[in-house]
Amino acid sequence: MMSNKSFEENLAELEQIVSRLEKGEVPLEEAMTEFERGTKLSKELAATLQKAEKNLTKIVNDDGTVADFKAED
């Protein structure tokens, strides 16, 4: 169900949807459709971020070995 758009394009679309819904000027039927699309985009974006986070939890050492990455707070 992933779209062919980039993460940034999906995020921009979600931001536009949220903006339109917050203004309250969208007819109910359109608002429902927009809300459903926003929910789908939000799930796609979250999945993309989780995948990226998993990829970043591993780093390659100078000798080619892989070690867990621990981000400093």
mmCIF file of the N, C-alpha and C atoms, coordinates in Angstrom:
data_MODEL
# 
_entry.id   MODEL 
# 
loop_
_atom_site.group_PDB 
_atom_site.id 
_atom_site.type_symbol 
_atom_site.label_atom_id 
_atom_site.label_alt_id 
_atom_site.label_comp_id 
_atom_site.label_asym_id 
_atom_site.label_entity_id 
_atom_site.label_seq_id 
_atom_site.pdbx_PDB_ins_code 
_atom_site.Cartn_x 
_atom_site.Cartn_y 
_atom_site.Cartn_z 
_atom_site.occupancy 
_atom_site.B_iso_or_equiv 
_atom_site.pdbx_formal_charge 
_atom_site.auth_seq_id 
_atom_site.auth_comp_id 
_atom_site.auth_asym_id 
_atom_site.auth_atom_id 
_atom_site.pdbx_PDB_model_num 
ATOM 1   N N  . MET A 1 1  ? 0.818   -1.190 0.000  1.00 0.00 ? 1  MET A N  1 
ATOM 2   C CA . MET A 1 1  ? 0.000   0.000  0.000  1.00 0.00 ? 1  MET A CA 1 
ATOM 3   C C  . MET A 1 1  ? 0.866   1.260  0.000  1.00 0.00 ? 1  MET A C  1 
ATOM 4   N N  . MET A 1 2  ? 2.168   1.110  -0.077 1.00 0.00 ? 2  MET A N  1 
ATOM 5   C CA . MET A 1 2  ? 3.053   2.262  -0.095 1.00 0.00 ? 2  MET A CA 1 
ATOM 6   C C  . MET A 1 2  ? 2.852   3.048  -1.392 1.00 0.00 ? 2  MET A C  1 
ATOM 7   N N  . SER A 1 3  ? 2.870   4.357  -1.248 1.00 0.00 ? 3  SER A N  1 
ATOM 8   C CA . SER A 1 3  ? 2.726   5.185  -2.440 1.00 0.00 ? 3  SER A CA 1 
ATOM 9   C C  . SER A 1 3  ? 4.067   5.298  -3.139 1.00 0.00 ? 3  SER A C  1 
ATOM 10  N N  . ASN A 1 4  ? 4.036   5.788  -4.372 1.00 0.00 ? 4  ASN A N  1 
ATOM 11  C CA . ASN A 1 4  ? 5.258   5.954  -5.148 1.00 0.00 ? 4  ASN A CA 1 
ATOM 12  C C  . ASN A 1 4  ? 5.924   7.296  -4.860 1.00 0.00 ? 4  ASN A C  1 
ATOM 13  N N  . LYS A 1 5  ? 5.334   8.094  -3.998 1.00 0.00 ? 5  LYS A N  1 
ATOM 14  C CA . LYS A 1 5  ? 5.887   9.398  -3.664 1.00 0.00 ? 5  LYS A CA 1 
ATOM 15  C C  . LYS A 1 5  ? 6.997   9.240  -2.617 1.00 0.00 ? 5  LYS A C  1 
ATOM 16  N N  . SER A 1 6  ? 7.852   10.245 -2.565 1.00 0.00 ? 6  SER A N  1 
ATOM 17  C CA . SER A 1 6  ? 8.924   10.237 -1.570 1.00 0.00 ? 6  SER A CA 1 
ATOM 18  C C  . SER A 1 6  ? 8.347   10.523 -0.182 1.00 0.00 ? 6  SER A C  1 
ATOM 19  N N  . PHE A 1 7  ? 9.153   10.258 0.828  1.00 0.00 ? 7  PHE A N  1 
ATOM 20  C CA . PHE A 1 7  ? 8.756   10.547 2.202  1.00 0.00 ? 7  PHE A CA 1 
ATOM 21  C C  . PHE A 1 7  ? 8.369   12.019 2.330  1.00 0.00 ? 7  PHE A C  1 
ATOM 22  N N  . GLU A 1 8  ? 9.207   12.879 1.765  1.00 0.00 ? 8  GLU A N  1 
ATOM 23  C CA . GLU A 1 8  ? 8.978   14.316 1.865  1.00 0.00 ? 8  GLU A CA 1 
ATOM 24  C C  . GLU A 1 8  ? 7.689   14.741 1.164  1.00 0.00 ? 8  GLU A C  1 
ATOM 25  N N  . GLU A 1 9  ? 7.392   14.135 0.017  1.00 0.00 ? 9  GLU A N  1 
ATOM 26  C CA . GLU A 1 9  ? 6.154   14.456 -0.696 1.00 0.00 ? 9  GLU A CA 1 
ATOM 27  C C  . GLU A 1 9  ? 4.938   14.006 0.108  1.00 0.00 ? 9  GLU A C  1 
ATOM 28  N N  . ASN A 1 10 ? 5.010   12.819 0.697  1.00 0.00 ? 10 ASN A N  1 
ATOM 29  C CA . ASN A 1 10 ? 3.904   12.334 1.529  1.00 0.00 ? 10 ASN A CA 1 
ATOM 30  C C  . ASN A 1 10 ? 3.723   13.200 2.764  1.00 0.00 ? 10 ASN A C  1 
ATOM 31  N N  . LEU A 1 11 ? 4.824   13.622 3.372  1.00 0.00 ? 11 LEU A N  1 
ATOM 32  C CA . LEU A 1 11 ? 4.735   14.480 4.550  1.00 0.00 ? 11 LEU A CA 1 
ATOM 33  C C  . LEU A 1 11 ? 4.100   15.825 4.189  1.00 0.00 ? 11 LEU A C  1 
ATOM 34  N N  . ALA A 1 12 ? 4.497   16.389 3.060  1.00 0.00 ? 12 ALA A N  1 
ATOM 35  C CA . ALA A 1 12 ? 3.909   17.659 2.614  1.00 0.00 ? 12 ALA A CA 1 
ATOM 36  C C  . ALA A 1 12 ? 2.410   17.506 2.360  1.00 0.00 ? 12 ALA A C  1 
ATOM 37  N N  . GLU A 1 13 ? 2.024   16.390 1.754  1.00 0.00 ? 13 GLU A N  1 
ATOM 38  C CA . GLU A 1 13 ? 0.589   16.156 1.508  1.00 0.00 ? 13 GLU A CA 1 
ATOM 39  C C  . GLU A 1 13 ? -0.170  16.038 2.825  1.00 0.00 ? 13 GLU A C  1 
ATOM 40  N N  . LEU A 1 14 ? 0.406   15.314 3.784  1.00 0.00 ? 14 LEU A N  1 
ATOM 41  C CA . LEU A 1 14 ? -0.242  15.173 5.087  1.00 0.00 ? 14 LEU A CA 1 
ATOM 42  C C  . LEU A 1 14 ? -0.383  16.532 5.765  1.00 0.00 ? 14 LEU A C  1 
ATOM 43  N N  . GLU A 1 15 ? 0.649   17.353 5.681  1.00 0.00 ? 15 GLU A N  1 
ATOM 44  C CA . GLU A 1 15 ? 0.580   18.689 6.273  1.00 0.00 ? 15 GLU A CA 1 
ATOM 45  C C  . GLU A 1 15 ? -0.516  19.530 5.629  1.00 0.00 ? 15 GLU A C  1 
ATOM 46  N N  . GLN A 1 16 ? -0.679  19.405 4.316  1.00 0.00 ? 16 GLN A N  1 
ATOM 47  C CA . GLN A 1 16 ? -1.736  20.141 3.612  1.00 0.00 ? 16 GLN A CA 1 
ATOM 48  C C  . GLN A 1 16 ? -3.118  19.671 4.060  1.00 0.00 ? 16 GLN A C  1 
ATOM 49  N N  . ILE A 1 17 ? -3.261  18.356 4.216  1.00 0.00 ? 17 ILE A N  1 
ATOM 50  C CA . ILE A 1 17 ? -4.544  17.799 4.667  1.00 0.00 ? 17 ILE A CA 1 
ATOM 51  C C  . ILE A 1 17 ? -4.881  18.318 6.057  1.00 0.00 ? 17 ILE A C  1 
ATOM 52  N N  . VAL A 1 18 ? -3.908  18.269 6.951  1.00 0.00 ? 18 VAL A N  1 
ATOM 53  C CA . VAL A 1 18 ? -4.133  18.741 8.320  1.00 0.00 ? 18 VAL A CA 1 
ATOM 54  C C  . VAL A 1 18 ? -4.515  20.216 8.313  1.00 0.00 ? 18 VAL A C  1 
ATOM 55  N N  . SER A 1 19 ? -3.839  21.003 7.508  1.00 0.00 ? 19 SER A N  1 
ATOM 56  C CA . SER A 1 19 ? -4.140  22.432 7.423  1.00 0.00 ? 19 SER A CA 1 
ATOM 57  C C  . SER A 1 19 ? -5.573  22.671 6.952  1.00 0.00 ? 19 SER A C  1 
ATOM 58  N N  . ARG A 1 20 ? -5.986  21.956 5.900  1.00 0.00 ? 20 ARG A N  1 
ATOM 59  C CA . ARG A 1 20 ? -7.356  22.126 5.380  1.00 0.00 ? 20 ARG A CA 1 
ATOM 60  C C  . ARG A 1 20 ? -8.388  21.714 6.424  1.00 0.00 ? 20 ARG A C  1 
ATOM 61  N N  . LEU A 1 21 ? -8.124  20.623 7.127  1.00 0.00 ? 21 LEU A N  1 
ATOM 62  C CA . LEU A 1 21 ? -9.085  20.151 8.126  1.00 0.00 ? 21 LEU A CA 1 
ATOM 63  C C  . LEU A 1 21 ? -9.140  21.089 9.330  1.00 0.00 ? 21 LEU A C  1 
ATOM 64  N N  . GLU A 1 22 ? -8.000  21.639 9.713  1.00 0.00 ? 22 GLU A N  1 
ATOM 65  C CA . GLU A 1 22 ? -7.978  22.560 10.849 1.00 0.00 ? 22 GLU A CA 1 
ATOM 66  C C  . GLU A 1 22 ? -8.756  23.842 10.559 1.00 0.00 ? 22 GLU A C  1 
ATOM 67  N N  . LYS A 1 23 ? -8.755  24.265 9.312  1.00 0.00 ? 23 LYS A N  1 
ATOM 68  C CA . LYS A 1 23 ? -9.482  25.485 8.946  1.00 0.00 ? 23 LYS A CA 1 
ATOM 69  C C  . LYS A 1 23 ? -10.989 25.285 9.036  1.00 0.00 ? 23 LYS A C  1 
ATOM 70  N N  . GLY A 1 24 ? -11.431 24.027 8.922  1.00 0.00 ? 24 GLY A N  1 
ATOM 71  C CA . GLY A 1 24 ? -12.852 23.731 9.062  1.00 0.00 ? 24 GLY A CA 1 
ATOM 72  C C  . GLY A 1 24 ? -13.717 24.195 7.911  1.00 0.00 ? 24 GLY A C  1 
ATOM 73  N N  . GLU A 1 25 ? -13.114 24.508 6.789  1.00 0.00 ? 25 GLU A N  1 
ATOM 74  C CA . GLU A 1 25 ? -13.872 25.008 5.649  1.00 0.00 ? 25 GLU A CA 1 
ATOM 75  C C  . GLU A 1 25 ? -14.168 23.917 4.625  1.00 0.00 ? 25 GLU A C  1 
ATOM 76  N N  . VAL A 1 26 ? -13.869 22.678 4.953  1.00 0.00 ? 26 VAL A N  1 
ATOM 77  C CA . VAL A 1 26 ? -14.054 21.557 4.030  1.00 0.00 ? 26 VAL A CA 1 
ATOM 78  C C  . VAL A 1 26 ? -15.413 20.914 4.309  1.00 0.00 ? 26 VAL A C  1 
ATOM 79  N N  . PRO A 1 27 ? -16.215 20.655 3.275  1.00 0.00 ? 27 PRO A N  1 
ATOM 80  C CA . PRO A 1 27 ? -17.495 19.974 3.475  1.00 0.00 ? 27 PRO A CA 1 
ATOM 81  C C  . PRO A 1 27 ? -17.286 18.607 4.145  1.00 0.00 ? 27 PRO A C  1 
ATOM 82  N N  . LEU A 1 28 ? -18.277 18.143 4.851  1.00 0.00 ? 28 LEU A N  1 
ATOM 83  C CA . LEU A 1 28 ? -18.162 16.918 5.646  1.00 0.00 ? 28 LEU A CA 1 
ATOM 84  C C  . LEU A 1 28 ? -17.680 15.724 4.839  1.00 0.00 ? 28 LEU A C  1 
ATOM 85  N N  . GLU A 1 29 ? -18.283 15.480 3.686  1.00 0.00 ? 29 GLU A N  1 
ATOM 86  C CA . GLU A 1 29 ? -17.886 14.326 2.867  1.00 0.00 ? 29 GLU A CA 1 
ATOM 87  C C  . GLU A 1 29 ? -16.408 14.412 2.479  1.00 0.00 ? 29 GLU A C  1 
ATOM 88  N N  . GLU A 1 30 ? -15.994 15.586 2.059  1.00 0.00 ? 30 GLU A N  1 
ATOM 89  C CA . GLU A 1 30 ? -14.595 15.789 1.678  1.00 0.00 ? 30 GLU A CA 1 
ATOM 90  C C  . GLU A 1 30 ? -13.681 15.654 2.899  1.00 0.00 ? 30 GLU A C  1 
ATOM 91  N N  . ALA A 1 31 ? -14.138 16.158 4.037  1.00 0.00 ? 31 ALA A N  1 
ATOM 92  C CA . ALA A 1 31 ? -13.360 16.058 5.269  1.00 0.00 ? 31 ALA A CA 1 
ATOM 93  C C  . ALA A 1 31 ? -13.133 14.592 5.652  1.00 0.00 ? 31 ALA A C  1 
ATOM 94  N N  . MET A 1 32 ? -14.155 13.773 5.483  1.00 0.00 ? 32 MET A N  1 
ATOM 95  C CA . MET A 1 32 ? -14.026 12.346 5.803  1.00 0.00 ? 32 MET A CA 1 
ATOM 96  C C  . MET A 1 32 ? -13.003 11.684 4.885  1.00 0.00 ? 32 MET A C  1 
ATOM 97  N N  . THR A 1 33 ? -13.067 12.004 3.600  1.00 0.00 ? 33 THR A N  1 
ATOM 98  C CA . THR A 1 33 ? -12.115 11.456 2.635  1.00 0.00 ? 33 THR A CA 1 
ATOM 99  C C  . THR A 1 33 ? -10.700 11.920 2.953  1.00 0.00 ? 33 THR A C  1 
ATOM 100 N N  . GLU A 1 34 ? -10.573 13.211 3.254  1.00 0.00 ? 34 GLU A N  1 
ATOM 101 C CA . GLU A 1 34 ? -9.265  13.777 3.598  1.00 0.00 ? 34 GLU A CA 1 
ATOM 102 C C  . GLU A 1 34 ? -8.714  13.119 4.868  1.00 0.00 ? 34 GLU A C  1 
ATOM 103 N N  . PHE A 1 35 ? -9.574  12.915 5.862  1.00 0.00 ? 35 PHE A N  1 
ATOM 104 C CA . PHE A 1 35 ? -9.156  12.289 7.110  1.00 0.00 ? 35 PHE A CA 1 
ATOM 105 C C  . PHE A 1 35 ? -8.639  10.874 6.858  1.00 0.00 ? 35 PHE A C  1 
ATOM 106 N N  . GLU A 1 36 ? -9.359  10.107 6.038  1.00 0.00 ? 36 GLU A N  1 
ATOM 107 C CA . GLU A 1 36 ? -8.933  8.745  5.711  1.00 0.00 ? 36 GLU A CA 1 
ATOM 108 C C  . GLU A 1 36 ? -7.586  8.753  4.997  1.00 0.00 ? 36 GLU A C  1 
ATOM 109 N N  . ARG A 1 37 ? -7.414  9.663  4.038  1.00 0.00 ? 37 ARG A N  1 
ATOM 110 C CA . ARG A 1 37 ? -6.143  9.772  3.318  1.00 0.00 ? 37 ARG A CA 1 
ATOM 111 C C  . ARG A 1 37 ? -5.021  10.164 4.279  1.00 0.00 ? 37 ARG A C  1 
ATOM 112 N N  . GLY A 1 38 ? -5.306  11.093 5.168  1.00 0.00 ? 38 GLY A N  1 
ATOM 113 C CA . GLY A 1 38 ? -4.314  11.518 6.155  1.00 0.00 ? 38 GLY A CA 1 
ATOM 114 C C  . GLY A 1 38 ? -3.895  10.387 7.075  1.00 0.00 ? 38 GLY A C  1 
ATOM 115 N N  . THR A 1 39 ? -4.863  9.573  7.471  1.00 0.00 ? 39 THR A N  1 
ATOM 116 C CA . THR A 1 39 ? -4.563  8.428  8.331  1.00 0.00 ? 39 THR A CA 1 
ATOM 117 C C  . THR A 1 39 ? -3.648  7.440  7.612  1.00 0.00 ? 39 THR A C  1 
ATOM 118 N N  . LYS A 1 40 ? -3.939  7.162  6.346  1.00 0.00 ? 40 LYS A N  1 
ATOM 119 C CA . LYS A 1 40 ? -3.105  6.251  5.564  1.00 0.00 ? 40 LYS A CA 1 
ATOM 120 C C  . LYS A 1 40 ? -1.697  6.806  5.399  1.00 0.00 ? 40 LYS A C  1 
ATOM 121 N N  . LEU A 1 41 ? -1.609  8.095  5.087  1.00 0.00 ? 41 LEU A N  1 
ATOM 122 C CA . LEU A 1 41 ? -0.296  8.725  4.941  1.00 0.00 ? 41 LEU A CA 1 
ATOM 123 C C  . LEU A 1 41 ? 0.492   8.662  6.249  1.00 0.00 ? 41 LEU A C  1 
ATOM 124 N N  . SER A 1 42 ? -0.185  8.925  7.342  1.00 0.00 ? 42 SER A N  1 
ATOM 125 C CA . SER A 1 42 ? 0.465   8.895  8.650  1.00 0.00 ? 42 SER A CA 1 
ATOM 126 C C  . SER A 1 42 ? 1.047   7.513  8.940  1.00 0.00 ? 42 SER A C  1 
ATOM 127 N N  . LYS A 1 43 ? 0.297   6.476  8.619  1.00 0.00 ? 43 LYS A N  1 
ATOM 128 C CA . LYS A 1 43 ? 0.781   5.101  8.835  1.00 0.00 ? 43 LYS A CA 1 
ATOM 129 C C  . LYS A 1 43 ? 1.973   4.792  7.937  1.00 0.00 ? 43 LYS A C  1 
ATOM 130 N N  . GLU A 1 44 ? 1.914   5.230  6.673  1.00 0.00 ? 44 GLU A N  1 
ATOM 131 C CA . GLU A 1 44 ? 3.030   5.022  5.747  1.00 0.00 ? 44 GLU A CA 1 
ATOM 132 C C  . GLU A 1 44 ? 4.284   5.730  6.238  1.00 0.00 ? 44 GLU A C  1 
ATOM 133 N N  . LEU A 1 45 ? 4.116   6.968  6.669  1.00 0.00 ? 45 LEU A N  1 
ATOM 134 C CA . LEU A 1 45 ? 5.251   7.748  7.148  1.00 0.00 ? 45 LEU A CA 1 
ATOM 135 C C  . LEU A 1 45 ? 5.860   7.114  8.402  1.00 0.00 ? 45 LEU A C  1 
ATOM 136 N N  . ALA A 1 46 ? 5.013   6.654  9.312  1.00 0.00 ? 46 ALA A N  1 
ATOM 137 C CA . ALA A 1 46 ? 5.509   6.008  10.531 1.00 0.00 ? 46 ALA A CA 1 
ATOM 138 C C  . ALA A 1 46 ? 6.288   4.735  10.191 1.00 0.00 ? 46 ALA A C  1 
ATOM 139 N N  . ALA A 1 47 ? 5.771   3.953  9.240  1.00 0.00 ? 47 ALA A N  1 
ATOM 140 C CA . ALA A 1 47 ? 6.458   2.725  8.836  1.00 0.00 ? 47 ALA A CA 1 
ATOM 141 C C  . ALA A 1 47 ? 7.812   3.040  8.205  1.00 0.00 ? 47 ALA A C  1 
ATOM 142 N N  . THR A 1 48 ? 7.860   4.085  7.395  1.00 0.00 ? 48 THR A N  1 
ATOM 143 C CA . THR A 1 48 ? 9.120   4.493  6.768  1.00 0.00 ? 48 THR A CA 1 
ATOM 144 C C  . THR A 1 48 ? 10.133  4.912  7.828  1.00 0.00 ? 48 THR A C  1 
ATOM 145 N N  . LEU A 1 49 ? 9.678   5.668  8.817  1.00 0.00 ? 49 LEU A N  1 
ATOM 146 C CA . LEU A 1 49 ? 10.567  6.102  9.890  1.00 0.00 ? 49 LEU A CA 1 
ATOM 147 C C  . LEU A 1 49 ? 11.064  4.920  10.722 1.00 0.00 ? 49 LEU A C  1 
ATOM 148 N N  . GLN A 1 50 ? 10.186  3.958  10.992 1.00 0.00 ? 50 GLN A N  1 
ATOM 149 C CA . GLN A 1 50 ? 10.594  2.772  11.755 1.00 0.00 ? 50 GLN A CA 1 
ATOM 150 C C  . GLN A 1 50 ? 11.637  1.972  10.992 1.00 0.00 ? 50 GLN A C  1 
ATOM 151 N N  . LYS A 1 51 ? 11.451  1.841  9.689  1.00 0.00 ? 51 LYS A N  1 
ATOM 152 C CA . LYS A 1 51 ? 12.420  1.120  8.862  1.00 0.00 ? 51 LYS A CA 1 
ATOM 153 C C  . LYS A 1 51 ? 13.767  1.836  8.873  1.00 0.00 ? 51 LYS A C  1 
ATOM 154 N N  . ALA A 1 52 ? 13.731  3.159  8.745  1.00 0.00 ? 52 ALA A N  1 
ATOM 155 C CA . ALA A 1 52 ? 14.973  3.932  8.765  1.00 0.00 ? 52 ALA A CA 1 
ATOM 156 C C  . ALA A 1 52 ? 15.664  3.810  10.115 1.00 0.00 ? 52 ALA A C  1 
ATOM 157 N N  . GLU A 1 53 ? 14.882  3.818  11.182 1.00 0.00 ? 53 GLU A N  1 
ATOM 158 C CA . GLU A 1 53 ? 15.454  3.691  12.526 1.00 0.00 ? 53 GLU A CA 1 
ATOM 159 C C  . GLU A 1 53 ? 16.144  2.343  12.692 1.00 0.00 ? 53 GLU A C  1 
ATOM 160 N N  . LYS A 1 54 ? 15.519  1.280  12.186 1.00 0.00 ? 54 LYS A N  1 
ATOM 161 C CA . LYS A 1 54 ? 16.137  -0.041 12.261 1.00 0.00 ? 54 LYS A CA 1 
ATOM 162 C C  . LYS A 1 54 ? 17.448  -0.072 11.488 1.00 0.00 ? 54 LYS A C  1 
ATOM 163 N N  . ASN A 1 55 ? 17.466  0.565  10.326 1.00 0.00 ? 55 ASN A N  1 
ATOM 164 C CA . ASN A 1 55 ? 18.685  0.611  9.524  1.00 0.00 ? 55 ASN A CA 1 
ATOM 165 C C  . ASN A 1 55 ? 19.785  1.387  10.234 1.00 0.00 ? 55 ASN A C  1 
ATOM 166 N N  . LEU A 1 56 ? 19.410  2.392  10.990 1.00 0.00 ? 56 LEU A N  1 
ATOM 167 C CA . LEU A 1 56 ? 20.399  3.221  11.668 1.00 0.00 ? 56 LEU A CA 1 
ATOM 168 C C  . LEU A 1 56 ? 20.876  2.632  12.990 1.00 0.00 ? 56 LEU A C  1 
ATOM 169 N N  . THR A 1 57 ? 20.233  1.574  13.457 1.00 0.00 ? 57 THR A N  1 
ATOM 170 C CA . THR A 1 57 ? 20.664  0.970  14.712 1.00 0.00 ? 57 THR A CA 1 
ATOM 171 C C  . THR A 1 57 ? 21.920  0.129  14.539 1.00 0.00 ? 57 THR A C  1 
ATOM 172 N N  . LYS A 1 58 ? 22.340  -0.063 13.316 1.00 0.00 ? 58 LYS A N  1 
ATOM 173 C CA . LYS A 1 58 ? 23.567  -0.796 13.029 1.00 0.00 ? 58 LYS A CA 1 
ATOM 174 C C  . LYS A 1 58 ? 24.546  0.134  12.336 1.00 0.00 ? 58 LYS A C  1 
ATOM 175 N N  . ILE A 1 59 ? 25.780  0.047  12.725 1.00 0.00 ? 59 ILE A N  1 
ATOM 176 C CA . ILE A 1 59 ? 26.822  0.800  12.028 1.00 0.00 ? 59 ILE A CA 1 
ATOM 177 C C  . ILE A 1 59 ? 27.963  -0.141 11.709 1.00 0.00 ? 59 ILE A C  1 
ATOM 178 N N  . VAL A 1 60 ? 28.721  0.213  10.729 1.00 0.00 ? 60 VAL A N  1 
ATOM 179 C CA . VAL A 1 60 ? 29.850  -0.616 10.340 1.00 0.00 ? 60 VAL A CA 1 
ATOM 180 C C  . VAL A 1 60 ? 31.124  0.012  10.911 1.00 0.00 ? 60 VAL A C  1 
ATOM 181 N N  . ASN A 1 61 ? 31.878  -0.801 11.648 1.00 0.00 ? 61 ASN A N  1 
ATOM 182 C CA . ASN A 1 61 ? 33.154  -0.347 12.200 1.00 0.00 ? 61 ASN A CA 1 
ATOM 183 C C  . ASN A 1 61 ? 34.204  -0.284 11.100 1.00 0.00 ? 61 ASN A C  1 
ATOM 184 N N  . ASP A 1 62 ? 35.319  0.341  11.399 1.00 0.00 ? 62 ASP A N  1 
ATOM 185 C CA . ASP A 1 62 ? 36.406  0.472  10.428 1.00 0.00 ? 62 ASP A CA 1 
ATOM 186 C C  . ASP A 1 62 ? 36.883  -0.880 9.911  1.00 0.00 ? 62 ASP A C  1 
ATOM 187 N N  . ASP A 1 63 ? 36.818  -1.904 10.754 1.00 0.00 ? 63 ASP A N  1 
ATOM 188 C CA . ASP A 1 63 ? 37.292  -3.219 10.329 1.00 0.00 ? 63 ASP A CA 1 
ATOM 189 C C  . ASP A 1 63 ? 36.215  -4.032 9.607  1.00 0.00 ? 63 ASP A C  1 
ATOM 190 N N  . GLY A 1 64 ? 35.056  -3.405 9.336  1.00 0.00 ? 64 GLY A N  1 
ATOM 191 C CA . GLY A 1 64 ? 33.996  -4.082 8.594  1.00 0.00 ? 64 GLY A CA 1 
ATOM 192 C C  . GLY A 1 64 ? 32.994  -4.821 9.449  1.00 0.00 ? 64 GLY A C  1 
ATOM 193 N N  . THR A 1 65 ? 33.223  -4.874 10.760 1.00 0.00 ? 65 THR A N  1 
ATOM 194 C CA . THR A 1 65 ? 32.256  -5.544 11.622 1.00 0.00 ? 65 THR A CA 1 
ATOM 195 C C  . THR A 1 65 ? 31.080  -4.614 11.894 1.00 0.00 ? 65 THR A C  1 
ATOM 196 N N  . VAL A 1 66 ? 29.954  -5.217 12.185 1.00 0.00 ? 66 VAL A N  1 
ATOM 197 C CA . VAL A 1 66 ? 28.737  -4.450 12.458 1.00 0.00 ? 66 VAL A CA 1 
ATOM 198 C C  . VAL A 1 66 ? 28.518  -4.409 13.959 1.00 0.00 ? 66 VAL A C  1 
ATOM 199 N N  . ALA A 1 67 ? 28.180  -3.238 14.468 1.00 0.00 ? 67 ALA A N  1 
ATOM 200 C CA . ALA A 1 67 ? 27.925  -3.070 15.893 1.00 0.00 ? 67 ALA A CA 1 
ATOM 201 C C  . ALA A 1 67 ? 26.632  -2.292 16.074 1.00 0.00 ? 67 ALA A C  1 
ATOM 202 N N  . ASP A 1 68 ? 25.998  -2.522 17.204 1.00 0.00 ? 68 ASP A N  1 
ATOM 203 C CA . ASP A 1 68 ? 24.791  -1.752 17.512 1.00 0.00 ? 68 ASP A CA 1 
ATOM 204 C C  . ASP A 1 68 ? 25.159  -0.289 17.675 1.00 0.00 ? 68 ASP A C  1 
ATOM 205 N N  . PHE A 1 69 ? 24.304  0.570  17.158 1.00 0.00 ? 69 PHE A N  1 
ATOM 206 C CA . PHE A 1 69 ? 24.508  2.004  17.260 1.00 0.00 ? 69 PHE A CA 1 
ATOM 207 C C  . PHE A 1 69 ? 23.725  2.503  18.456 1.00 0.00 ? 69 PHE A C  1 
ATOM 208 N N  . LYS A 1 70 ? 24.378  3.239  19.314 1.00 0.00 ? 70 LYS A N  1 
ATOM 209 C CA . LYS A 1 70 ? 23.723  3.828  20.475 1.00 0.00 ? 70 LYS A CA 1 
ATOM 210 C C  . LYS A 1 70 ? 23.809  5.343  20.340 1.00 0.00 ? 70 LYS A C  1 
ATOM 211 N N  . ALA A 1 71 ? 22.676  5.959  20.122 1.00 0.00 ? 71 ALA A N  1 
ATOM 212 C CA . ALA A 1 71 ? 22.644  7.420  19.990 1.00 0.00 ? 71 ALA A CA 1 
ATOM 213 C C  . ALA A 1 71 ? 22.827  8.052  21.353 1.00 0.00 ? 71 ALA A C  1 
ATOM 214 N N  . GLU A 1 72 ? 23.597  9.133  21.393 1.00 0.00 ? 72 GLU A N  1 
ATOM 215 C CA . GLU A 1 72 ? 23.776  9.853  22.638 1.00 0.00 ? 72 GLU A CA 1 
ATOM 216 C C  . GLU A 1 72 ? 22.617  10.808 22.831 1.00 0.00 ? 72 GLU A C  1 
ATOM 217 N N  . ASP A 1 73 ? 22.128  10.881 24.054 1.00 0.00 ? 73 ASP A N  1 
ATOM 218 C CA . ASP A 1 73 ? 21.010  11.788 24.358 1.00 0.00 ? 73 ASP A CA 1 
ATOM 219 C C  . ASP A 1 73 ? 21.460  13.202 24.500 1.00 0.00 ? 73 ASP A C  1 
# 
